[in-house]
Amino acid sequence: MLSFVMILIVVLNVMVMGAEHECGDTSYCLDFRYTTEVLNVVFAIMFAIEMLIKIVGIGLVNYC
């Protein structure tokens, strides 16, 4: 189950990264940039949580 969820998160992360672009200083662009930056932080936290779950579950030696 965790693997399926992480694959889904990776796909969503790729979509967010692919949507990033330079569009100027309009209100829409500033909101869009802020949203993508927040989503990137959220994805980074999720990947860190996955790493910690795996380290706790299978141990540091087996994880590496």
Summary of the structure (lengths in Angstrom):
residues: 64
radius of gyration: 15.6
end to end distance: 21.4
largest distance: 49.6
contacts: 129
relative contact order: 0.12
helix: 84%
strand: 0%
